[in-house]
Amino acid sequence: GISSCGFGGANAHVILEEYNQNPARSKDNSSSEQKLCPFSAKNVDCLTELIESFVNFMDSVLTETEIEQNGLLNKISYTLQTGREEFVIRLLVKVRDLKELRSKLNQFLQGDRSDADIFYTEEKNNSLLGIINDKQDLSQFVDQLVINRRLDTLAKLWINGVNLPWKK
């Protein structure tokens, strides 16, 4: 540790720990657990550009070893869920690993939206939101979907404008 004592009674203490590059794998890193990877933009062209940039990042920056590590998928999906503002044009991909994510994003870029794990919309569907008028009821409904891991229903809600509690 490092300690510093200043004039006038100001003290500072820091405890340092060695960086562990390969932390123990947690149960969240299970390859059988699907992750939701959301992308959104203000318009279709921006979404396409975002997806192209993301695929280029995966191709040029990540090694094949990194792509095969599910711990990295956990971090990337969490950042995609919580680290960006949500816009009207939405794409959500449900995947088990980064190879599948790259493949499905390329499929989307080629115009193929037939995969059941690719959810896409260009506008909010407010009629869907009108079914549950009370925000508390909607919140409880979404919480139950999260608890029961109803990923398809969560994906459909998100692409139609429902903001999900990603941190749960």
PLY file of the C-alpha trace (Angstrom):
ply
format ascii 1.0
element vertex 168
property float x
property float y
property float z
element edge 167
property int vertex1
property int vertex2
end_header
0.00 0.00 0.00
0.91 3.65 -0.33
0.35 6.24 2.35
0.82 9.98 2.21
0.54 12.49 5.02
0.24 16.14 4.14
0.56 19.35 6.06
-2.61 20.42 7.83
-3.66 16.83 8.63
-4.64 15.63 5.14
-3.95 11.91 4.73
-4.33 9.63 1.70
-3.98 5.86 1.55
-4.09 3.56 -1.50
-4.03 -0.22 -1.50
-2.74 -1.77 -4.72
-3.41 -5.28 -5.98
-1.80 -7.25 -8.80
-3.80 -7.28 -12.06
-5.18 -10.73 -12.85
-5.42 -11.03 -16.62
-7.24 -14.39 -16.52
-9.83 -14.21 -13.75
-11.64 -17.38 -12.76
-14.63 -18.08 -14.98
-17.95 -17.46 -13.32
-21.15 -19.41 -13.93
-22.36 -16.43 -16.02
-19.82 -17.38 -18.67
-21.70 -20.55 -19.58
-21.69 -21.11 -23.32
-25.28 -22.35 -23.19
-26.65 -19.02 -21.93
-27.85 -16.68 -24.65
-27.12 -12.96 -24.46
-29.07 -10.03 -25.88
-26.97 -7.62 -27.94
-28.92 -4.43 -28.73
-28.00 -1.79 -31.30
-29.95 1.38 -32.03
-29.62 4.56 -34.07
-31.56 7.64 -35.14
-31.98 6.36 -38.69
-31.42 3.22 -40.80
-28.21 4.52 -42.40
-26.68 5.23 -39.00
-27.65 1.78 -37.73
-26.08 0.16 -40.79
-22.91 2.20 -40.26
-22.84 1.25 -36.57
-23.19 -2.46 -37.36
-20.53 -2.27 -40.07
-18.15 -0.53 -37.65
-18.84 -3.11 -34.96
-18.20 -6.04 -37.34
-15.00 -4.33 -38.57
-13.91 -3.92 -34.94
-14.50 -7.63 -34.32
-12.61 -8.59 -37.48
-9.64 -6.27 -37.03
-9.15 -5.92 -33.27
-10.29 -9.15 -31.66
-8.23 -12.31 -31.99
-9.92 -15.65 -32.66
-9.04 -16.66 -29.07
-10.83 -13.58 -27.73
-13.83 -14.26 -29.96
-14.09 -17.76 -28.50
-14.10 -16.51 -24.89
-17.65 -16.16 -23.59
-16.49 -13.83 -20.83
-15.85 -11.24 -23.53
-19.37 -11.73 -24.91
-20.71 -11.02 -21.42
-18.76 -7.75 -21.27
-19.67 -6.69 -24.81
-23.38 -7.46 -24.39
-23.46 -5.59 -21.06
-21.77 -2.55 -22.62
-24.17 -2.62 -25.59
-27.11 -2.81 -23.17
-26.05 -0.09 -20.72
-23.43 2.04 -22.42
-25.41 3.73 -25.18
-28.46 5.90 -25.59
-31.46 4.04 -27.04
-32.90 5.38 -30.32
-35.98 4.55 -32.41
-34.32 2.34 -35.06
-33.50 -0.87 -33.17
-31.77 -4.16 -33.82
-31.37 -6.84 -31.18
-29.47 -10.06 -31.75
-29.75 -13.08 -29.43
-26.51 -15.10 -29.42
-24.46 -17.64 -27.46
-20.99 -16.49 -28.57
-19.14 -13.79 -30.50
-18.80 -15.91 -33.65
-22.57 -16.19 -33.77
-22.90 -12.45 -33.16
-20.53 -11.65 -36.04
-22.36 -14.10 -38.32
-25.83 -12.72 -37.50
-24.70 -9.10 -37.89
-23.25 -9.93 -41.31
-26.51 -11.68 -42.17
-28.43 -8.53 -41.16
-26.11 -6.32 -43.24
-26.80 -8.53 -46.27
-30.52 -7.88 -45.83
-31.43 -11.30 -44.43
-33.71 -10.84 -41.44
-35.22 -14.33 -41.50
-33.29 -15.64 -38.47
-35.54 -16.04 -35.43
-32.78 -14.58 -33.21
-32.61 -11.27 -35.13
-35.16 -8.70 -33.94
-35.45 -5.47 -35.94
-37.79 -2.53 -36.28
-37.66 0.87 -37.90
-40.39 2.41 -35.73
-41.95 2.08 -32.30
-45.16 0.09 -32.08
-47.12 2.19 -29.59
-50.19 -0.06 -29.87
-48.17 -2.76 -28.14
-47.41 -0.40 -25.26
-51.08 0.54 -24.94
-51.89 -2.96 -23.70
-50.32 -2.18 -20.33
-51.14 1.39 -19.35
-49.73 1.42 -15.85
-45.94 1.85 -15.74
-45.76 -0.16 -12.52
-47.63 -3.07 -14.15
-45.30 -2.88 -17.14
-42.28 -2.83 -14.84
-43.54 -5.89 -12.94
-44.30 -7.68 -16.21
-40.79 -6.97 -17.53
-39.24 -8.03 -14.21
-41.01 -11.41 -14.49
-39.75 -11.82 -18.05
-36.20 -11.12 -16.85
-36.51 -13.59 -13.96
-37.87 -16.28 -16.26
-35.31 -15.46 -19.01
-38.00 -14.93 -21.65
-35.46 -13.43 -24.04
-37.64 -13.48 -27.17
-40.42 -11.53 -25.45
-37.92 -9.08 -23.96
-36.36 -8.60 -27.40
-39.74 -7.91 -28.99
-40.62 -5.41 -26.27
-37.28 -3.61 -26.61
-37.43 -3.20 -30.38
-40.94 -1.79 -29.93
-39.82 0.96 -27.58
-39.90 -0.53 -24.08
-36.77 0.39 -22.16
-35.53 -2.70 -20.36
-33.85 -2.88 -16.94
-30.55 -4.08 -18.45
-28.71 -4.01 -15.15
-30.92 -6.73 -13.62
0 1
1 2
2 3
3 4
4 5
5 6
6 7
7 8
8 9
9 10
10 11
11 12
12 13
13 14
14 15
15 16
16 17
17 18
18 19
19 20
20 21
21 22
22 23
23 24
24 25
25 26
26 27
27 28
28 29
29 30
30 31
31 32
32 33
33 34
34 35
35 36
36 37
37 38
38 39
39 40
40 41
41 42
42 43
43 44
44 45
45 46
46 47
47 48
48 49
49 50
50 51
51 52
52 53
53 54
54 55
55 56
56 57
57 58
58 59
59 60
60 61
61 62
62 63
63 64
64 65
65 66
66 67
67 68
68 69
69 70
70 71
71 72
72 73
73 74
74 75
75 76
76 77
77 78
78 79
79 80
80 81
81 82
82 83
83 84
84 85
85 86
86 87
87 88
88 89
89 90
90 91
91 92
92 93
93 94
94 95
95 96
96 97
97 98
98 99
99 100
100 101
101 102
102 103
103 104
104 105
105 106
106 107
107 108
108 109
109 110
110 111
111 112
112 113
113 114
114 115
115 116
116 117
117 118
118 119
119 120
120 121
121 122
122 123
123 124
124 125
125 126
126 127
127 128
128 129
129 130
130 131
131 132
132 133
133 134
134 135
135 136
136 137
137 138
138 139
139 140
140 141
141 142
142 143
143 144
144 145
145 146
146 147
147 148
148 149
149 150
150 151
151 152
152 153
153 154
154 155
155 156
156 157
157 158
158 159
159 160
160 161
161 162
162 163
163 164
164 165
165 166
166 167
